Amino acid sequence: MLLSEFVSSSISQIIDGVLEAQKYASDKGAKINPLGLSIDNPNINTAKIKQDFSAEEIGQVIEFDVAVTTTEGSQIQGGGGITVASIVNLGGSAKTDNSNINVSRLKFSIPIFLPQQPQNNGNTI
């Protein structure tokens, strides 16, 4: 899988998971990322909900730490690009069909604002 597909799919699945969890939470009387959320101290795992909904959206950061592969040699197939390494390839370098497959780690962060859940019902905005 190309790195771009992995990142896109991961973020899409996180958003879809949040939306599904919000619906479930609403049915149980709980809230996930509610509208009006306010975090006074980011070092403490507590938050408040302001009833006037004047709080700003709270962004989060998705941190990626993935193993990626690059291939050099005579048997390169398909298009170019950086691909996400499978679990089998995480050991370093391998040589197959006159190709060298190099595995490296890539770390990066992407800020995201997840969907907010209104306080009056389970519909997301």
Stockholm file with secondary structure:
# STOCKHOLM 1.0

chainA/1-125         MLLSEFVSSSISQIIDGVLEAQKYASDKGAKINPLGLSIDNPNINTAKIKQDFSAEEIGQVIEFDVAVTTTEGSQIQGGGGITVASIVNLGGSAKTDNSNINVSRLKFSIPIFLPQQPQNNGNTI
#=GR chainA/1-125 SS CBHHHHHHHHHHHHHHHHHHHHHHHHHTTCCSSBTTEECSCTTSSCCEECTTCCCCCCCEEEEEEEEEEEEEETTCCSCCSCEECCGGGTTSCEEETTEEEEEEEEEEEEEECCCCBCSSSSCCC
#=GC SS_cons         CBHHHHHHHHHHHHHHHHHHHHHHHHHTTCCSSBTTEECSCTTSSCCEECTTCCCCCCCEEEEEEEEEEEEEETTCCSCCSCEECCGGGTTSCEEETTEEEEEEEEEEEEEECCCCBCSSSSCCC
//
